[in-house]
């Protein structure tokens, strides 16, 4: 579903790494936006009354913990109550840090390693 990477640390006060972002959880706004079939769009929320009032929203910031993603990066949200507009991108590319560590250069090993499935 999703194809992207982010620059984030595995924990606070640790070096930045290039991490693969997991697919959005099915009950999230992100999954809903992906299902529309338009890879990138601007959505003015006042013009969309049929958007669900509550779903879960993912936030990835300084840290990204894929192994605890549901607990650490998703929260209950009401986009119409939070924002006037949303910009959605299906695919992202990690921002390159000024000082690249070996972890960032190598990147994260895909979850399918070594099978490639």
Secondary structure, DSSP 4 states (H G I P E B T S, - for coil): --EEEEEEESSTTS-EEEEEPPPPPTTBHHHHHHHT--SEEEEEGGG-TTS-S-EEEE---SB--GGGHHHHHEEEE-HHHH-SEEEEESEE-PPPPSS--HHHHH-PPPTTTTTT-
